[in-house]
Amino acid sequence: MAAKHSYKFCFGPWNLSEGQDPYGPPTRPAQTFEWKLAQLKKLGFDAMMFHDDDAVPDVDNKSPAEIRKATRELKKKLADAGVAAEMVAPRLWFDPRTVDGAFTSNDPACRRYAIERSLRCIDIAKELGTDLIVLWLAREGSYLRESKNARRCVDYLVEALDKMLAYDKKVRIAIEPKPNEPMDQAYIPTIGHALALAQLTRDPARVGCLIETAHAILAGLDPADEIDFACAFGKLWSLHLNDQNGLKFDQDKPFGSANLRMAFNQVRALERNGYGKRGEYVCFDVHPFRPTKVEHWLAHLDNSRRTFLRLVEKARTFPEKEAQKLIADRNYAALDQLVLEHLMGR
């Protein structure tokens, strides 16, 4: 029997957050990027993911030469630490020009800004040695249906993707869908929408997706099914594992924290599809609980990785032959108990 592959792990600088939320200030002091980078390797992670302004602070006010210089300095820090850059994402939801959407703004000047910033993001990714651009279409939606023409907005999204694909013939774009928040309703809420949009672009083979556990749950979907669906198309290029306690705000809980069985089935889906064999990373988009003390600041990341690896063991030791017999007999009550007892360590 061939040896099972091992996984590579990743997180972003924002996953060591300071505890600020819409209702209160930070609860922990800010740490430097260098400190966060050092923690990444200590915890056994292999890569870091970036927004464009994580990589190059104040990116909008820098010249192309200044962006190159800052990116090369970052690349050296990563190389010295033995850390790869997994992806870069343009942050298209902070600037005042994206208040009513970025690619789908009603203002053509704002749409131009969003595209230009995305092209600079590609420059940054190329310098960092990654071909993967992630698009979280945070404000591509509407608060009021009457405020935008949703049919026209599909054309705007395709136009933006096409310009990015034409700008760099090697870049891959992974769309990270989410059904809501910060918008009331998003135009690309699920993986199905993302992959359908890809087919309208000039090069569908270079447009894939990123699945986040919490986003699938917020859409009322099972993340494991979304993983299987994306993998059926060969389009799952990145992954944000976390957890979510129902249809609330995006909680980014540690992986498996609220739904251990759901987490188990996500790992099973990754295993059966060979996720990671082509260099993909398992990323944890998780945040510390707000009351967390400074001395426990890293636990949510360490715990997510530990839970994932334990569930890999559970997936690989699942009594499949016994399960198949129960499935053939339609004895789903026994199958249900088999899964529960396997997870509880029978």
C-alpha positions in Angstrom: 0.0 0.0 0.0 1.4 3.4 -1.0 2.3 5.7 1.9 -0.3 8.4 2.6 0.7 12.0 1.8 1.3 14.5 4.5 -0.2 18.0 4.7 1.3 21.5 4.6 -0.1 24.2 6.8 -0.6 27.9 6.5 -2.1 30.9 8.3 -2.2 34.7 7.8 -1.0 37.6 9.9 -4.6 38.5 10.7 -5.1 35.2 12.4 -3.1 36.5 15.4 -5.7 39.3 16.0 -5.9 41.7 18.9 -9.5 41.0 19.9 -11.2 44.2 18.5 -14.7 43.6 17.3 -17.6 46.0 16.2 -18.6 46.3 19.9 -15.3 46.8 21.7 -11.6 47.7 21.5 -8.6 45.4 21.3 -8.0 43.1 24.3 -4.3 42.3 23.4 -1.4 44.5 22.4 -0.4 44.5 18.7 2.6 42.4 17.8 5.1 42.9 14.9 5.0 41.0 11.7 8.4 39.6 12.6 7.0 38.2 15.8 4.1 36.5 14.0 6.5 35.0 11.4 8.6 33.5 14.2 5.5 31.9 15.8 4.5 30.4 12.5 7.6 28.1 12.3 7.5 27.3 16.0 4.0 25.9 15.6 5.0 23.7 12.6 3.4 25.8 9.8 4.9 25.9 6.4 3.5 29.0 4.7 1.9 32.4 5.2 -1.0 33.9 3.3 -1.2 37.6 2.7 -3.5 40.5 1.7 -1.6 42.8 -0.6 -1.3 45.4 2.2 -0.1 42.8 4.7 2.8 42.3 2.3 3.2 46.0 1.4 1.7 48.3 4.0 0.1 51.5 2.5 0.3 49.9 -0.9 -2.0 52.5 -2.5 0.5 55.3 -1.8 3.6 53.5 -3.0 5.2 53.7 -6.5 5.8 50.5 -8.5 9.5 50.7 -7.5 8.6 51.1 -3.8 6.2 48.1 -4.0 9.0 46.0 -5.6 11.5 47.0 -2.9 9.1 46.3 -0.1 8.1 42.9 -1.6 11.7 41.8 -2.1 12.4 42.7 1.6 9.5 40.6 2.6 10.5 37.7 0.4 14.0 37.7 2.1 12.4 37.6 5.5 10.2 34.6 4.4 13.2 32.8 2.9 15.3 33.4 6.0 12.5 31.9 8.1 12.0 28.9 5.7 8.4 30.0 5.0 6.6 30.1 1.7 4.0 32.7 0.5 0.9 30.7 -0.2 -1.3 33.4 -1.8 -1.9 37.1 -2.0 -5.4 38.7 -2.0 -6.2 42.3 -2.9 -8.0 44.0 0.1 -10.8 45.6 -1.8 -13.1 46.4 1.1 -11.3 49.0 3.2 -10.8 51.9 0.8 -13.5 54.6 0.5 -13.7 53.9 -3.2 -15.1 50.4 -2.5 -17.8 51.5 -0.1 -20.5 50.4 -2.5 -18.6 47.6 -4.1 -15.2 47.2 -5.8 -15.5 45.4 -9.2 -19.3 46.0 -9.1 -19.4 49.6 -8.0 -21.9 51.8 -9.8 -19.0 54.3 -10.2 -16.7 53.4 -13.2 -13.8 55.2 -11.5 -14.1 53.0 -8.4 -14.2 49.9 -10.7 -11.0 51.0 -12.4 -9.4 51.5 -9.0 -10.3 48.0 -7.9 -8.9 46.5 -11.1 -5.7 48.5 -10.9 -5.2 47.5 -7.3 -5.7 43.8 -8.2 -3.0 44.1 -10.9 -0.6 45.5 -8.3 -1.5 42.5 -6.2 -0.4 40.2 -9.0 2.9 42.1 -9.1 3.4 41.4 -5.4 2.5 37.7 -5.7 4.9 37.3 -8.6 7.7 38.8 -6.5 6.9 36.6 -3.6 7.0 33.5 -5.7 3.3 32.5 -5.8 1.0 32.3 -8.7 -2.2 32.2 -6.6 -4.4 35.3 -6.2 -7.4 34.9 -3.9 -10.5 37.1 -4.5 -12.8 37.4 -1.5 -15.6 39.4 -3.2 -16.4 41.1 0.1 -18.5 44.1 -1.2 -19.6 42.6 -4.5 -23.3 42.5 -3.7 -26.1 44.8 -2.6 -27.7 46.2 0.4 -30.8 47.1 -1.7 -31.8 45.1 -4.7 -32.8 48.3 -6.5 -29.4 49.9 -6.0 -27.6 47.7 -8.6 -28.2 45.8 -11.7 -27.2 42.2 -10.8 -27.0 41.1 -14.4 -24.7 43.9 -15.3 -22.6 43.2 -12.2 -21.8 39.7 -13.6 -20.3 41.4 -16.6 -18.3 43.7 -14.3 -16.9 40.7 -12.4 -16.0 38.9 -15.7 -14.3 42.1 -17.0 -12.2 42.3 -13.8 -11.2 38.7 -13.9 -10.3 38.9 -17.6 -8.1 41.9 -17.1 -6.2 40.0 -14.3 -5.9 36.9 -16.5 -4.6 38.9 -19.4 -2.1 40.8 -17.2 -0.2 37.7 -16.2 -0.5 34.5 -18.3 0.6 32.3 -15.4 -1.6 33.7 -12.6 -4.3 31.5 -11.1 -7.3 33.2 -9.5 -9.2 31.4 -6.6 -12.6 32.9 -5.8 -13.5 32.7 -2.1 -17.3 32.8 -1.9 -19.4 34.0 1.0 -23.2 34.5 1.1 -23.3 37.7 3.2 -21.3 40.0 5.6 -20.3 42.7 5.1 -22.9 42.9 2.3 -26.5 42.0 2.9 -26.4 39.7 -0.1 -23.4 38.7 -2.1 -23.4 38.0 -5.9 -21.1 35.0 -5.6 -22.4 33.2 -2.4 -21.3 29.6 -3.0 -18.7 27.5 -4.8 -21.2 26.7 -7.5 -21.6 30.4 -8.3 -17.8 30.8 -8.3 -17.2 27.9 -10.7 -20.0 29.1 -13.0 -18.5 32.6 -13.1 -15.1 31.0 -14.0 -16.7 29.6 -17.2 -17.5 33.1 -18.5 -13.9 34.2 -18.3 -11.3 34.3 -21.1 -9.4 31.3 -19.5 -11.6 29.2 -17.2 -8.8 26.8 -16.5 -7.0 29.5 -14.5 -10.1 30.4 -12.3 -10.8 28.1 -9.4 -11.9 28.5 -5.8 -11.1 28.6 -2.1 -13.5 27.1 0.4 -13.9 28.4 3.9 -15.8 26.2 6.4 -17.6 29.1 8.0 -18.7 30.6 4.7 -20.3 27.3 3.6 -22.1 27.0 6.9 -23.4 30.6 6.6 -24.9 29.6 3.2 -26.7 26.7 4.9 -24.4 24.1 3.2 -22.1 21.4 4.4 -18.4 22.3 3.8 -17.6 18.6 3.0 -20.0 18.7 0.1 -18.6 21.9 -1.1 -15.1 20.4 -1.0 -16.2 17.4 -3.0 -18.0 19.6 -5.5 -15.0 21.8 -6.1 -12.7 18.8 -6.3 -14.9 17.1 -8.9 -13.9 20.1 -11.2 -10.3 20.0 -10.1 -10.7 23.6 -8.8 -10.0 23.5 -5.1 -6.8 25.4 -5.0 -6.8 26.6 -1.4 -8.8 26.1 1.8 -9.7 28.0 5.0 -10.7 25.6 7.7 -12.4 27.0 10.8 -15.8 26.5 12.5 -19.1 28.3 13.0 -21.8 28.1 15.6 -24.8 28.4 13.2 -26.1 31.2 11.0 -24.5 34.1 12.8 -21.7 36.5 12.0 -18.5 35.0 10.6 -17.0 33.6 13.9 -13.8 31.9 12.6 -13.7 29.5 15.6 -10.9 26.9 15.8 -11.4 24.0 13.4 -13.7 21.4 14.9 -14.6 23.6 17.9 -18.4 23.6 17.3 -19.0 20.8 14.8 -16.5 17.9 15.3 -18.4 15.5 13.1 -18.7 18.1 10.3 -14.9 18.7 10.7 -14.3 14.9 10.4 -16.3 14.8 7.1 -14.3 17.7 5.7 -11.1 15.8 6.4 -12.6 12.7 4.8 -13.4 14.7 1.7 -9.9 16.1 1.5 -8.5 12.6 1.9 -10.6 11.0 -0.8 -9.8 13.8 -3.2 -6.0 13.8 -2.6 -6.0 17.4 -1.5 -2.4 18.6 -0.9 -0.8 16.2 -3.3 -0.3 19.0 -5.9 1.2 21.4 -3.4 -2.0 22.9 -1.9 -1.9 24.1 1.7 -4.3 23.6 4.5 -4.9 27.1 5.8 -6.6 27.9 9.1 -8.5 31.2 9.0 -9.2 31.2 12.8 -9.1 33.9 15.5 -8.4 33.8 19.2 -11.4 34.1 21.4 -11.7 37.7 22.4 -11.1 37.1 26.2 -7.8 35.2 25.3 -4.8 36.2 27.4 -1.5 37.1 25.7 0.1 34.0 27.0 -2.5 31.8 25.3 -2.4 33.8 22.0 -1.3 30.9 19.8 -3.5 28.2 21.1 -6.3 28.6 18.5 -3.8 27.9 15.7 -2.0 25.1 17.5 -5.4 23.5 18.5 -6.7 23.7 14.9 -3.7 21.9 13.5 -3.8 19.3 16.2 -7.5 18.7 15.7 -6.9 18.4 11.9 -4.1 15.8 12.3 -6.2 13.8 14.8 -9.1 13.8 12.3 -6.7 12.7 9.6 -5.9 9.6 11.7 -9.6 9.1 12.3 -10.3 9.3 8.6 -7.5 6.9 7.7 -8.6 4.3 10.3 -12.3 4.5 9.7 -13.7 1.0 9.4 -14.7 1.3 5.8 -15.5 -2.3 5.1 -17.9 -2.4 8.1 -19.4 0.9 7.0 -20.0 -0.4 3.4 -21.8 -3.5 4.8 -24.1 -1.2 6.8 -24.7 1.0 3.8 -25.6 -1.9 1.6 -28.1 -3.0 4.2 -29.4 0.6 4.6 -28.7 0.2 8.3 -28.1 3.9 8.7 -28.8 3.9 12.5 -25.9 1.5 12.9 -23.8 3.5 10.5 -24.5 6.7 12.5 -23.4 5.0 15.7 -20.3 3.5 14.0 -19.2 7.1 13.1 -19.9 8.4 16.6 -18.1 5.6 18.4 -15.1 5.9 16.0 -14.9 9.6 16.8 -15.2 8.9 20.5 -12.4 6.4 20.4 -14.1 3.1 20.8 
